[in-house]
Amino acid sequence: MSSTIPQARSSLVIGLVVAALGVVYGDIGTSPLYAFRICFDGPGALPATPENILGVLSLIFWALVVLISIKYLSFVLRADNNGEGGILAITTLLVKASGNPIAKRGIVLLLGLFGASLLYGDGLITPVISVLSAVEGLNTATPAFTPYIVPISVAVLLFLFWFQKRGSGTIGRVFGPIMLVWFAVIGILGLLSLCANPSVLLAVDPRYILPFFLHNRIHAFFALGTLFLVLTGGEALYADIGHFGTRPIRFGWFCIVFPALILCYFGQGAFLLRNPTLTDNLFYRVAPPWAIVPLVALATAATVIASQAVISGVFSLARQSVQLGFFPRLSIIHTSSTTIGQVYVPVFNGLLCVGTLILVLAFRKSDSLAGAYGVAVATTMLITTLFLFLIMSKVWKWNPLAAGGICAVFFAIDFAFFCANLLKIKDGGWISLAVAGCVMFLMITWDDGRRVLREHVVNAAISMKDFIADVMALKPIRVPGIAVFLAGSASGVPRTLLHNYKHNKILHNQVVALTVVTRDIPVVDKSDRLDVQELGNGFYWITVRYGFSETPDIPATLAAASVKGISFDPMKTTFFLGRETLIVTRTKSPISQLRKGVFGFLSRNACDASKFYRIPPNRVIEIGIQVEL
């Protein structure tokens, strides 16, 4: 019996490792399609001399070792927020450690929101450059395919976004095995090429880096921005620890992904040493001619999987943003009844689809799009390093000098990549920054608008104690059943309750004011889910808490609750929701008229509260409320 338990655990870890290959490593695993080649074949390409080839390979090797193997795998993965990772998770962890509520503005929160906004831009560009790079391999088989590269890429992307509403769960079990085959193939091809010219292994020596910069000067700095493409997807290692845990992610990297990537990059370098004039489609030139078409098919599948993972990450980030109050309520569809985190957000799917198609038609080649790629990820990685120092010193209570010394090394490298990527802004890098700026503007506008409205409501609120005393004095008609009134704040009578009582002059036997609170942790423990206050005379105030990675389901939560004097029978419970009509005025306000208009637009197009909280439509009564802003 004792021997079977370790075997079961080992099988579970291996299964998680294979599954993680299809989600965590899709982006960084498909970088060999374009990252090394663009240094010698794209805009501002370097001469394919032995010194340059070895210098670039040495930079690639040590960037993967220091920033991925050491920074992310050894340090950042430990900075989890109750098992969840990602830029918003670490932001809320730091805000919580500082003792300030999540709604309070601060530099940490602003940086975290900006980092999250940048990932939306990454979700726009990654599918385009990955799919284009894979399909361009057909040019290696025959130039006759050239006119069809863009149409094929458009078709692949349309299929990718059409598939999102079906959910990744339906083919999730094959994602990992496909990526396992992908890493095996690129590793074997790289090894065969490397064996033909093993001298390329000299690039492991970091002493090739300094002569590379001294000889190429400013051109080497430009190349640094291109070389950063080997690191894109590194942030996913941290963002996906909630799905797989740290052990499978580390195991997958050191045992499968890292060796395969190094063999692939060094194999391309070995080929280029032998054939310095053949720089186009370098990834495919390493393969024998008969394998080109099958390799294009495999690469296309791998890039679709990588893009699927990035898009799913955007959906998860959107859900967290809604839960934390930085986006209006959105229609969020769960695509799996068993796996947490598999969600589909139609609004973002449509926006990403339109955006990627525009980029394909505008840039048409992966080389051209390389200038737009990397700015968002480089900035996010720099923010993560700053946050890592704060985690070490404030949360882990490390000596600030020790934490500063370690993070200074990471910061120096991240800052160099960041500065090199800034040079890409004029060549398309502005796209990521523009997308991030728009998302950041919307997030802050929504948060500020809701804060102003909450202040108006609190200032005009009537205390629940006074309301109950008035009810007991007037003795209105009480009808059987339970009425649940959603309250935007935990103080004062809900406006829906006031309006219902004012116009209908009746009350249910049990009246519940319900406040939904999102905690700055991923998942709230069941013991802390509900807080019930019995106010007397059939009145209750219930506070329901959810984590930012959870999806609220109020009927299910109440049905599972044990509240003295109330049984939340779905057929005997009526939910009263407010249908707010926002009136934008020109009165003096903390937010500008432009932001008032934007907030009004977002408010009008927000998802119905009944859908968001999973309340059955036949148990909902909406009360119209006009609110001035």
C-alpha positions as CSV (number, residue, x, y, z in Angstrom):
1,M,0.0,0.0,0.0
2,S,2.8,2.4,1.0
3,S,4.6,1.9,-2.3
4,T,1.5,2.6,-4.4
5,I,1.0,6.1,-2.9
6,P,4.4,7.5,-4.1
7,Q,3.7,6.0,-7.5
8,A,0.3,7.7,-7.6
9,R,1.8,11.0,-6.6
10,S,4.5,10.6,-9.3
11,S,1.9,9.9,-11.9
12,L,0.0,13.0,-10.9
13,V,3.1,15.2,-11.1
14,I,4.0,13.7,-14.5
15,G,0.5,14.4,-15.7
16,L,0.6,18.0,-14.5
17,V,4.0,18.4,-16.1
18,V,2.7,17.3,-19.5
19,A,-0.5,19.4,-19.1
20,A,1.7,22.5,-18.1
21,L,3.7,22.1,-21.4
22,G,0.5,23.0,-23.3
23,V,-0.4,26.1,-21.2
24,V,2.7,27.4,-19.4
25,Y,5.4,26.9,-22.0
26,G,3.5,27.5,-25.3
27,D,4.7,31.1,-25.8
28,I,8.3,30.7,-24.8
29,G,8.4,27.3,-26.4
30,T,7.6,28.7,-29.9
31,S,10.1,31.6,-29.7
32,P,12.7,29.6,-31.7
33,L,10.5,30.1,-34.7
34,Y,11.6,33.7,-35.0
35,A,13.8,34.9,-32.1
36,F,17.3,33.9,-33.3
37,R,16.5,34.3,-37.0
38,I,15.4,38.0,-36.7
39,C,18.8,38.9,-35.3
40,F,20.4,38.1,-38.6
41,D,17.5,38.4,-41.1
42,G,15.1,41.1,-39.8
43,P,15.3,44.9,-39.7
44,G,18.8,46.1,-38.6
45,A,20.1,42.5,-39.0
46,L,23.7,41.7,-37.8
47,P,26.3,40.2,-40.1
48,A,26.3,36.4,-39.7
49,T,30.0,36.3,-38.6
50,P,31.2,33.5,-36.2
51,E,31.8,36.2,-33.5
52,N,28.3,37.5,-33.8
53,I,26.7,34.1,-33.9
54,L,28.5,32.9,-30.8
55,G,27.8,36.3,-29.0
56,V,24.1,36.1,-29.7
57,L,23.9,32.4,-28.6
58,S,25.8,33.3,-25.4
59,L,23.3,36.1,-24.7
60,I,20.4,33.7,-25.3
61,F,21.9,31.0,-23.0
62,W,22.6,33.3,-20.1
63,A,19.3,35.3,-20.4
64,L,17.4,32.0,-20.1
65,V,19.6,30.9,-17.2
66,V,19.5,34.1,-15.1
67,L,16.1,35.5,-15.9
68,I,14.0,32.3,-16.3
69,S,15.9,29.6,-14.4
70,I,17.0,31.7,-11.5
71,K,14.8,34.8,-11.3
72,Y,11.4,33.2,-12.1
73,L,11.9,29.6,-11.2
74,S,13.9,30.1,-8.0
75,F,12.5,33.3,-6.6
76,V,9.4,34.7,-8.3
77,L,7.5,31.4,-8.1
78,R,7.7,31.6,-4.3
79,A,5.9,34.9,-4.3
80,D,2.4,33.4,-4.5
81,N,-0.8,34.8,-3.1
82,N,-2.3,31.8,-1.5
83,G,-1.3,29.6,-4.4
84,E,-2.1,32.1,-7.1
85,G,0.4,34.0,-9.3
86,G,0.5,36.8,-11.8
87,I,0.9,40.5,-11.7
88,L,-2.5,41.2,-10.1
89,A,-1.9,38.5,-7.5
90,I,1.4,39.9,-6.4
91,T,0.0,43.4,-6.4
92,T,-2.8,42.5,-4.0
93,L,-0.3,40.6,-1.9
94,L,1.8,43.7,-1.6
95,V,-1.1,46.0,-0.9
96,K,-2.3,43.6,1.8
97,A,1.1,43.5,3.3
98,S,1.2,47.3,3.5
99,G,-2.1,47.3,5.5
100,N,-3.9,49.5,2.9
101,P,-7.2,48.4,1.3
102,I,-7.1,47.5,-2.3
103,A,-9.2,50.5,-3.3
104,K,-6.6,52.9,-1.9
105,R,-4.5,54.5,-4.6
106,G,-0.7,54.0,-4.3
107,I,2.3,53.5,-6.5
108,V,2.3,49.7,-6.0
109,L,-1.3,49.5,-7.1
110,L,-0.8,51.8,-10.1
111,L,2.3,49.8,-11.3
112,G,0.4,46.6,-10.8
113,L,-2.5,47.8,-12.9
114,F,-0.2,49.1,-15.6
115,G,1.6,45.7,-15.7
116,A,-1.8,44.0,-16.0
117,S,-2.8,46.4,-18.8
118,L,0.4,45.6,-20.7
119,L,-0.5,41.9,-20.8
120,Y,-3.7,42.7,-22.7
121,G,-1.4,44.1,-25.4
122,D,0.7,41.0,-25.3
123,G,-2.4,38.9,-25.8
124,L,-3.0,40.9,-29.0
125,I,0.4,40.5,-30.6
126,T,1.5,37.0,-29.5
127,P,-1.1,35.1,-31.7
128,V,-0.2,37.2,-34.7
129,I,3.6,36.8,-34.7
130,S,3.4,33.1,-33.6
131,V,1.0,32.1,-36.3
132,L,2.7,34.1,-39.0
133,S,6.1,32.7,-38.1
134,A,4.8,29.1,-38.3
135,V,3.0,29.5,-41.6
136,E,5.9,31.3,-43.2
137,G,7.8,28.0,-43.1
138,L,5.9,27.0,-46.2
139,N,8.1,29.4,-48.1
140,T,11.0,27.1,-47.4
141,A,9.2,24.2,-49.2
142,T,8.4,26.4,-52.2
143,P,8.1,30.1,-52.9
144,A,4.7,29.4,-54.5
145,F,3.1,29.6,-51.1
146,T,4.1,33.2,-50.5
147,P,0.8,34.8,-51.7
148,Y,-1.1,32.5,-49.4
149,I,0.8,33.2,-46.1
150,V,-1.5,36.0,-45.0
151,P,-4.8,34.3,-46.0
152,I,-3.8,31.1,-44.2
153,S,-2.8,33.0,-41.1
154,V,-6.1,34.8,-41.1
155,A,-7.9,31.5,-41.4
156,V,-6.0,30.0,-38.5
157,L,-6.6,33.0,-36.3
158,L,-10.3,33.1,-37.2
159,F,-10.5,29.4,-36.2
160,L,-8.6,30.1,-33.0
161,F,-11.0,32.8,-31.8
162,W,-14.1,30.9,-33.1
163,F,-13.0,28.0,-30.9
164,Q,-12.7,30.0,-27.7
165,K,-16.4,29.7,-26.9
166,R,-16.2,25.9,-27.0
167,G,-13.6,26.1,-24.3
168,S,-10.1,24.7,-24.1
169,G,-11.3,21.9,-21.9
170,T,-12.6,19.9,-24.9
171,I,-9.1,19.4,-26.4
172,G,-7.1,20.3,-23.3
173,R,-6.0,16.7,-22.9
174,V,-4.1,16.8,-26.2
175,F,-2.5,20.2,-25.7
176,G,0.3,18.8,-23.5
177,P,1.2,15.8,-25.6
178,I,1.4,18.0,-28.8
179,M,3.8,20.3,-27.0
180,L,5.8,17.4,-25.7
181,V,6.2,16.2,-29.3
182,W,7.1,19.8,-30.3
183,F,9.9,20.0,-27.7
184,A,11.2,16.6,-28.6
185,V,11.3,17.4,-32.3
186,I,13.0,20.8,-32.0
187,G,15.5,19.3,-29.5
188,I,16.3,16.4,-31.9
189,L,16.6,18.7,-34.9
190,G,18.9,21.1,-33.0
191,L,21.0,18.2,-31.7
192,L,21.5,16.8,-35.2
193,S,22.6,20.2,-36.5
194,L,24.8,20.8,-33.5
195,C,26.6,17.5,-33.9
196,A,27.6,18.6,-37.4
197,N,29.4,21.6,-35.9
198,P,29.9,21.1,-32.1
199,S,32.2,24.2,-31.9
200,V,29.0,26.2,-31.4
201,L,29.0,25.0,-27.8
202,L,31.7,27.5,-27.1
203,A,28.9,30.1,-26.8
204,V,28.2,28.7,-23.3
205,D,31.2,30.8,-22.2
206,P,29.9,34.2,-21.2
207,R,33.2,35.8,-22.3
208,Y,31.7,36.0,-25.8
209,I,29.2,38.6,-24.7
210,L,31.5,41.6,-24.0
211,P,33.4,41.4,-27.4
212,F,30.0,41.1,-29.1
213,F,29.0,44.5,-27.6
214,L,32.4,46.1,-28.1
215,H,32.5,45.2,-31.8
216,N,28.9,46.0,-32.7
217,R,28.3,48.9,-30.3
218,I,24.9,50.4,-31.0
219,H,23.9,47.6,-33.3
220,A,24.4,45.1,-30.4
221,F,22.1,47.2,-28.3
222,F,19.4,47.1,-31.0
223,A,19.9,43.3,-31.2
224,L,19.3,43.1,-27.5
225,G,15.7,44.1,-28.1
226,T,15.3,41.3,-30.7
227,L,17.0,38.8,-28.4
228,F,14.4,39.6,-25.7
229,L,11.9,37.6,-27.8
230,V,13.5,34.4,-26.4
231,L,12.1,35.4,-23.0
232,T,8.5,36.2,-24.0
233,G,6.2,33.9,-22.1
234,G,8.4,33.9,-19.0
235,E,5.7,35.8,-17.1
236,A,3.4,32.8,-17.7
237,L,5.5,30.6,-15.5
238,Y,4.4,32.8,-12.6
239,A,0.8,33.5,-13.7
240,D,-0.1,29.8,-14.0
241,I,1.1,28.4,-10.7
242,G,-2.5,28.4,-9.5
243,H,-3.4,25.8,-12.1
244,F,-0.4,23.5,-11.8
245,G,1.7,24.3,-8.7
246,T,5.4,25.2,-8.7
247,R,6.8,21.6,-8.7
248,P,5.4,20.6,-12.2
249,I,6.4,24.0,-13.7
250,R,10.0,23.7,-12.4
251,F,10.3,20.0,-13.4
252,G,8.9,20.8,-16.9
253,W,11.4,23.6,-17.4
254,F,14.6,22.0,-16.3
255,C,13.9,18.5,-17.7
256,I,12.1,19.2,-21.0
257,V,11.7,22.8,-22.1
258,F,15.1,24.4,-21.2
259,P,17.2,21.5,-22.8
260,A,15.0,21.5,-25.9
261,L,15.2,25.3,-26.4
262,I,19.0,25.4,-25.9
263,L,19.5,22.5,-28.4
264,C,17.2,24.3,-30.9
265,Y,18.9,27.7,-30.6
266,F,22.4,26.2,-30.7
267,G,21.4,24.0,-33.6
268,Q,20.3,27.0,-35.6
269,G,23.6,28.7,-34.7
270,A,25.5,25.7,-35.9
271,F,23.7,25.7,-39.2
272,L,24.3,29.4,-39.6
273,L,28.0,28.9,-38.9
274,R,28.1,26.5,-41.9
275,N,25.8,28.5,-44.1
276,P,26.2,32.2,-43.2
277,T,24.2,33.4,-46.2
278,L,21.0,31.3,-45.5
279,T,19.4,33.5,-42.8
280,D,15.8,33.4,-43.9
281,N,13.4,30.8,-42.3
282,L,16.4,29.6,-40.2
283,F,14.2,27.4,-38.0
284,Y,13.0,25.3,-41.0
285,R,16.4,25.2,-42.7
286,V,17.7,23.0,-39.9
287,A,15.2,20.3,-40.9
288,P,15.7,18.0,-43.8
289,P,13.6,19.0,-46.9
290,W,11.1,16.1,-46.6
291,A,10.2,17.2,-43.1
292,I,9.3,20.8,-43.9
293,V,5.6,20.4,-44.5
294,P,5.0,18.2,-41.4
295,L,7.1,20.6,-39.4
296,V,5.0,23.5,-40.5
297,A,1.9,21.6,-39.5
298,L,3.4,20.9,-36.1
299,A,4.6,24.4,-35.6
300,T,1.2,25.8,-36.6
301,A,-0.4,23.5,-34.0
302,A,2.1,24.6,-31.4
303,T,1.5,28.3,-32.1
304,V,-2.2,27.8,-31.9
305,I,-1.8,26.2,-28.5
306,A,0.6,29.0,-27.4
307,S,-1.9,31.6,-28.6
308,Q,-4.8,29.8,-26.9
309,A,-2.9,29.9,-23.6
310,V,-2.2,33.7,-23.9
311,I,-5.8,34.4,-24.8
312,S,-7.1,32.3,-21.9
313,G,-4.7,34.3,-19.7
314,V,-6.3,37.5,-20.9
315,F,-9.8,36.0,-20.0
316,S,-8.6,35.1,-16.5
317,L,-7.0,38.5,-16.1
318,A,-10.3,40.2,-17.1
319,R,-12.2,38.1,-14.6
320,Q,-9.8,39.1,-11.8
321,S,-10.1,42.8,-12.9
322,V,-13.9,42.6,-12.7
323,Q,-13.8,40.9,-9.3
324,L,-11.4,43.5,-7.9
325,G,-13.6,46.3,-9.2
326,F,-11.5,47.7,-12.0
327,F,-13.8,46.7,-14.8
328,P,-17.6,46.8,-15.1
329,R,-19.4,43.5,-14.8
330,L,-18.7,41.4,-17.9
331,S,-20.4,38.3,-19.3
332,I,-18.1,35.5,-18.2
333,I,-18.9,32.0,-19.3
334,H,-17.3,29.0,-17.7
335,T,-16.2,26.4,-20.2
336,S,-15.5,23.6,-17.8
337,S,-17.6,22.2,-15.0
338,T,-14.6,20.6,-13.3
339,T,-11.6,22.9,-13.9
340,I,-11.3,26.2,-12.2
341,G,-10.1,29.1,-14.3
342,Q,-11.3,28.0,-17.7
343,V,-13.5,31.0,-18.7
344,Y,-14.6,32.6,-21.9
345,V,-15.2,36.4,-22.0
346,P,-17.0,37.2,-25.3
347,V,-16.3,41.0,-25.3
348,F,-12.5,40.4,-25.0
349,N,-12.6,37.6,-27.5
350,G,-14.2,39.8,-30.1
351,L,-11.8,42.7,-29.4
352,L,-8.7,40.4,-29.6
353,C,-10.0,38.8,-32.8
354,V,-10.5,42.1,-34.6
355,G,-7.2,43.5,-33.3
356,T,-5.2,40.4,-34.4
357,L,-6.7,40.5,-37.9
358,I,-5.9,44.2,-38.3
359,L,-2.3,43.4,-37.3
360,V,-1.9,40.6,-39.7
361,L,-3.2,42.7,-42.6
362,A,-1.1,45.7,-41.6
363,F,2.3,44.0,-41.0
364,R,1.9,40.9,-43.2
365,K,5.3,39.4,-42.1
366,S,6.6,38.3,-38.7
367,D,9.8,40.2,-39.3
368,S,7.8,43.5,-39.5
369,L,5.8,42.7,-36.4
370,A,8.9,41.9,-34.3
371,G,9.3,45.6,-33.7
372,A,5.9,45.7,-31.9
373,Y,6.6,42.6,-29.8
374,G,8.5,42.6,-26.5
375,V,7.8,46.1,-25.2
376,A,4.9,45.0,-23.1
377,V,6.6,41.9,-21.7
378,A,9.9,43.7,-21.0
379,T,8.0,46.4,-19.0
380,T,6.0,43.8,-17.0
381,M,9.2,41.8,-16.2
382,L,10.8,45.0,-14.9
383,I,7.8,45.7,-12.7
384,T,7.9,42.1,-11.4
385,T,11.5,42.6,-10.4
386,L,10.6,45.7,-8.4
387,F,7.8,43.9,-6.7
388,L,10.1,40.9,-6.0
389,F,12.3,43.2,-3.9
390,L,9.3,44.5,-2.0
391,I,8.2,40.9,-1.4
392,M,11.6,39.9,-0.1
393,S,12.0,42.8,2.2
394,K,8.4,43.4,3.4
395,V,6.7,39.9,3.2
396,W,9.6,37.5,3.6
397,K,11.4,39.9,6.0
398,W,14.8,39.4,4.3
399,N,17.7,41.7,5.0
400,P,17.1,44.7,2.6
401,L,20.8,44.6,1.6
402,A,20.6,40.9,0.6
403,A,17.3,41.4,-1.2
404,G,18.6,44.5,-2.9
405,G,21.8,42.7,-4.0
406,I,19.9,39.8,-5.6
407,C,17.3,42.0,-7.3
408,A,19.9,44.5,-8.5
409,V,21.3,41.8,-10.8
410,F,17.9,41.0,-12.1
411,F,17.0,44.7,-12.4
412,A,20.2,45.5,-14.4
413,I,19.5,42.9,-17.0
414,D,15.7,43.6,-17.1
415,F,16.5,47.3,-17.4
416,A,18.9,46.7,-20.3
417,F,16.2,44.7,-22.2
418,F,13.6,47.3,-21.3
419,C,15.7,50.1,-22.8
420,A,16.5,48.1,-25.9
421,N,12.8,47.4,-26.4
422,L,12.0,51.1,-26.1
423,L,13.8,51.6,-29.4
424,K,11.0,49.5,-30.9
425,I,8.3,52.0,-30.1
426,K,8.5,53.8,-33.4
427,D,8.5,50.4,-35.3
428,G,5.3,49.2,-33.8
429,G,6.0,49.0,-30.1
430,W,3.6,51.8,-29.6
431,I,0.8,49.4,-30.2
432,S,1.3,47.6,-26.9
433,L,1.7,50.8,-25.0
434,A,-1.4,52.3,-26.7
435,V,-3.5,49.2,-25.8
436,A,-2.1,49.3,-22.2
437,G,-2.8,53.0,-21.9
438,C,-6.4,52.6,-23.0
439,V,-7.0,49.6,-20.7
440,M,-5.3,51.5,-17.8
441,F,-7.5,54.6,-18.5
442,L,-10.7,52.4,-18.4
443,M,-9.7,50.6,-15.2
444,I,-8.9,53.8,-13.3
445,T,-12.0,55.6,-14.6
446,W,-14.3,52.8,-13.6
447,D,-12.7,52.5,-10.2
448,D,-12.8,56.2,-9.6
449,G,-16.4,56.5,-10.9
450,R,-17.6,53.7,-8.6
451,R,-15.9,55.3,-5.6
452,V,-17.6,58.7,-6.3
453,L,-21.0,57.0,-6.6
454,R,-20.4,55.1,-3.3
455,E,-19.6,58.3,-1.6
456,H,-22.9,59.8,-2.8
457,V,-24.8,56.8,-1.7
458,V,-23.2,56.8,1.8
459,N,-23.8,60.5,2.3
460,A,-27.5,60.1,1.4
461,A,-28.0,56.8,3.2
462,I,-30.5,56.2,6.0
463,S,-29.3,54.0,8.9
464,M,-30.8,50.5,9.0
465,K,-31.7,51.0,12.7
466,D,-33.8,54.1,11.9
467,F,-35.5,52.3,9.0
468,I,-36.5,49.3,11.1
469,A,-37.8,51.6,13.8
470,D,-39.9,53.4,11.3
471,V,-41.2,50.1,9.9
472,M,-42.2,48.9,13.3
473,A,-44.0,52.1,14.0
474,L,-46.0,52.1,10.8
475,K,-46.6,48.3,10.7
476,P,-46.8,47.8,6.9
477,I,-48.2,44.6,5.4
478,R,-45.7,41.7,5.6
479,V,-46.1,39.0,2.9
480,P,-44.7,35.4,3.0
481,G,-41.2,34.7,1.6
482,I,-37.7,36.1,1.6
483,A,-36.7,39.3,-0.2
484,V,-33.0,39.9,-0.8
485,F,-31.9,43.4,-1.6
486,L,-28.3,43.8,-3.0
487,A,-26.5,46.6,-1.3
488,G,-23.5,48.4,-2.8
489,S,-22.1,49.3,0.6
490,A,-22.2,47.8,4.0
491,S,-23.8,50.8,5.6
492,G,-27.2,52.4,5.1
493,V,-30.5,51.0,3.7
494,P,-30.1,49.6,0.2
495,R,-31.7,52.0,-2.3
496,T,-33.7,49.2,-3.8
497,L,-35.3,48.5,-0.4
498,L,-36.2,52.1,0.1
499,H,-37.8,52.4,-3.4
500,N,-39.7,49.2,-3.0
501,Y,-41.1,50.2,0.4
502,K,-41.8,53.7,-0.7
503,H,-43.9,52.7,-3.7
504,N,-45.4,49.3,-2.7
505,K,-45.9,49.9,1.0
506,I,-45.3,46.2,1.8
507,L,-42.4,44.1,3.0
508,H,-41.6,40.4,3.0
509,N,-41.5,38.4,6.3
510,Q,-37.8,38.1,5.9
511,V,-35.8,41.0,4.5
512,V,-32.1,40.5,3.7
513,A,-29.7,43.3,2.8
514,L,-26.9,41.6,1.0
515,T,-23.4,43.0,0.4
516,V,-20.9,41.2,-1.9
517,V,-17.3,41.9,-1.0
518,T,-14.2,40.8,-3.1
519,R,-11.2,40.0,-0.9
520,D,-7.6,40.6,-2.0
521,I,-6.9,36.9,-1.9
522,P,-7.6,34.4,-4.7
523,V,-10.1,32.1,-2.9
524,V,-12.0,32.7,0.4
525,D,-12.2,29.9,2.9
526,K,-15.7,28.5,3.3
527,S,-15.6,29.4,7.0
528,D,-15.2,33.0,6.1
529,R,-17.7,33.1,3.2
530,L,-20.6,34.5,5.1
531,D,-21.2,37.1,7.9
532,V,-24.8,37.2,9.1
533,Q,-26.2,40.0,11.3
534,E,-29.7,39.5,12.7
535,L,-31.2,42.9,13.1
536,G,-34.5,41.8,14.6
537,N,-38.1,41.9,13.3
538,G,-37.3,39.7,10.3
539,F,-34.4,41.9,9.1
540,Y,-30.9,40.6,8.3
541,W,-27.7,41.9,6.9
542,I,-25.6,39.3,5.2
543,T,-22.1,39.9,3.8
544,V,-20.8,37.4,1.2
545,R,-17.1,37.3,0.5
546,Y,-15.4,36.0,-2.6
547,G,-11.8,35.9,-3.8
548,F,-10.6,37.6,-6.9
549,S,-10.2,34.3,-8.7
550,E,-13.7,33.1,-7.8
551,T,-16.9,33.6,-9.7
552,P,-19.8,34.7,-7.5
553,D,-22.9,32.5,-7.3
554,I,-25.2,34.1,-4.8
555,P,-28.1,31.6,-4.9
556,A,-25.7,28.6,-4.4
557,T,-23.9,30.4,-1.6
558,L,-27.1,31.3,0.2
559,A,-28.6,27.9,-0.3
560,A,-25.6,26.3,1.4
561,A,-25.7,28.8,4.2
562,S,-27.1,28.0,7.7
563,V,-28.9,31.2,8.9
564,K,-31.1,31.1,11.9
565,G,-34.7,31.8,11.0
566,I,-34.2,31.6,7.2
567,S,-34.2,28.8,4.7
568,F,-33.2,30.2,1.3
569,D,-35.5,28.1,-0.8
570,P,-34.9,29.3,-4.4
571,M,-38.6,29.2,-5.2
572,K,-39.4,31.3,-2.1
573,T,-36.7,33.9,-2.5
574,T,-37.0,37.1,-4.5
575,F,-34.0,39.2,-5.4
576,F,-34.4,42.9,-5.8
577,L,-31.8,44.5,-8.0
578,G,-31.3,48.2,-9.0
579,R,-31.3,49.1,-12.7
580,E,-29.2,52.3,-12.5
581,T,-29.7,55.1,-15.0
582,L,-26.6,57.3,-14.8
583,I,-27.2,61.0,-15.4
584,V,-24.0,62.8,-16.3
585,T,-24.1,66.3,-15.0
586,R,-21.7,69.3,-15.3
587,T,-21.5,69.7,-11.5
588,K,-18.1,69.8,-9.9
589,S,-16.7,66.3,-9.4
590,P,-13.4,64.6,-8.7
591,I,-13.4,63.1,-12.2
592,S,-13.5,65.1,-15.5
593,Q,-16.4,65.4,-17.9
594,L,-14.5,63.1,-20.3
595,R,-14.1,60.4,-17.7
596,K,-17.8,60.9,-16.6
597,G,-18.8,60.2,-20.2
598,V,-16.6,57.1,-20.4
599,F,-17.9,55.9,-17.0
600,G,-21.4,56.3,-18.2
601,F,-20.8,54.3,-21.3
602,L,-19.2,51.5,-19.3
603,S,-22.0,51.5,-16.8
604,R,-24.7,51.3,-19.5
605,N,-23.0,48.4,-21.2
606,A,-22.1,46.4,-18.0
607,C,-23.5,42.9,-17.7
608,D,-26.8,42.5,-15.8
609,A,-26.2,41.9,-12.1
610,S,-28.5,38.8,-12.3
611,K,-26.3,37.1,-14.9
612,F,-23.1,38.1,-13.2
613,Y,-24.2,36.8,-9.8
614,R,-26.0,33.7,-11.4
615,I,-29.4,34.7,-10.1
616,P,-32.3,33.0,-12.0
617,P,-34.1,35.6,-14.1
618,N,-37.5,34.4,-12.9
619,R,-36.5,35.3,-9.3
620,V,-35.4,38.8,-10.0
621,I,-37.3,42.1,-9.7
622,E,-35.5,45.2,-11.1
623,I,-36.1,48.6,-9.7
624,G,-35.1,51.6,-11.8
625,I,-32.9,54.1,-10.1
626,Q,-31.6,57.4,-11.5
627,V,-28.1,58.4,-10.2
628,E,-26.4,61.7,-10.8
629,L,-22.6,61.8,-11.4
